[in-house]
Amino acid sequence: MENLTAAFALLGEKTALVTPEVIVASGITCCRLVQNPGEFVVTFPSGLVAYHAGFSHGFNCWEAANFGTPQWLKVTKEAAVRRAAMYIFLCYPISS
């Protein structure tokens, strides 16, 4: 349980970055893209997980919005309990 808690804490900080080589070597499908001005990128999860990362090559103005499908919403309560156990509280309410 201690290792699981540490893993969730690391991901909760959003500071983990895994190289594509490690992802591919683990048998996980990996892709890349270049987002141009005026384009939107939507990340669809395989199962319930979608890891994504990005970086900028200069000045930008960006915005991100997270949304969930009905299937994803089924696990939000458990995720909220796990995050609260690690003293990571949400900035928005989750209704049941």
C-alpha positions as CSV (number, residue, x, y, z in Angstrom):
1,M,0.0,0.0,0.0
2,E,2.9,2.3,0.7
3,N,4.2,2.0,-2.9
4,L,0.8,2.6,-4.3
5,T,0.4,5.7,-2.2
6,A,3.8,7.0,-3.3
7,A,2.8,6.3,-7.0
8,F,-0.4,8.3,-6.6
9,A,1.4,11.1,-4.9
10,L,3.9,11.3,-7.7
11,L,1.2,11.4,-10.4
12,G,-0.8,13.9,-8.4
13,E,2.1,16.4,-8.5
14,K,2.1,16.2,-12.3
15,T,5.9,16.3,-12.4
16,A,6.4,12.8,-13.8
17,L,7.7,12.6,-17.3
18,V,8.4,9.3,-19.0
19,T,10.3,9.1,-22.2
20,P,8.6,7.5,-25.3
21,E,11.3,4.8,-25.3
22,V,10.3,3.6,-21.9
23,I,6.6,3.7,-22.8
24,V,7.2,1.7,-26.0
25,A,9.5,-0.8,-24.3
26,S,6.7,-1.4,-21.8
27,G,4.4,-2.5,-24.6
28,I,2.3,0.7,-24.5
29,T,1.2,2.4,-27.7
30,C,2.7,5.8,-28.0
31,C,2.1,8.6,-30.5
32,R,3.1,12.2,-31.1
33,L,1.7,15.2,-32.8
34,V,2.4,18.9,-33.5
35,Q,-0.4,21.2,-32.5
36,N,-0.7,24.2,-34.7
37,P,-2.4,27.5,-33.8
38,G,-6.2,27.2,-33.7
39,E,-6.1,23.4,-33.4
40,F,-7.6,21.4,-30.5
41,V,-6.2,18.2,-29.1
42,V,-8.5,15.7,-27.4
43,T,-6.9,12.8,-25.5
44,F,-9.1,9.7,-25.4
45,P,-8.2,7.1,-22.8
46,S,-7.7,3.4,-23.5
47,G,-9.5,1.8,-20.5
48,L,-9.5,4.5,-17.8
49,V,-6.0,5.9,-18.2
50,A,-4.6,8.5,-20.7
51,Y,-1.1,9.8,-20.0
52,H,-0.2,12.9,-21.8
53,A,2.6,15.4,-21.8
54,G,3.6,18.5,-23.6
55,F,6.1,21.3,-23.8
56,S,6.4,24.7,-25.5
57,H,9.1,26.0,-27.8
58,G,8.4,29.6,-26.9
59,F,5.8,32.1,-25.9
60,N,2.3,30.8,-25.8
61,C,-1.2,31.3,-24.4
62,W,-2.9,28.0,-23.6
63,E,-5.8,26.5,-21.8
64,A,-6.7,23.0,-20.8
65,A,-10.1,21.5,-19.8
66,N,-10.6,18.0,-18.3
67,F,-13.8,16.2,-18.8
68,G,-15.0,12.7,-18.2
69,T,-17.3,10.2,-19.8
70,P,-20.0,8.3,-17.9
71,Q,-17.6,5.4,-17.6
72,W,-14.8,7.6,-16.1
73,L,-17.2,9.2,-13.7
74,K,-17.8,5.8,-12.0
75,V,-14.3,5.9,-10.6
76,T,-14.2,9.5,-9.4
77,K,-15.5,8.7,-5.9
78,E,-12.7,6.2,-5.3
79,A,-10.1,8.6,-6.8
80,A,-11.3,11.4,-4.5
81,V,-11.1,9.1,-1.4
82,R,-7.5,8.1,-2.4
83,R,-6.5,11.7,-3.0
84,A,-8.0,12.8,0.3
85,A,-6.1,10.0,2.1
86,M,-2.9,11.7,0.8
87,Y,-4.1,15.1,1.8
88,I,-4.6,16.2,-1.8
89,F,-8.0,17.8,-2.0
90,L,-10.0,18.8,-5.1
91,C,-10.7,22.3,-6.1
92,Y,-14.1,21.3,-7.3
93,P,-16.9,19.3,-5.7
94,I,-17.8,15.7,-6.8
95,S,-21.5,15.0,-6.4
96,S,-22.7,11.4,-6.2
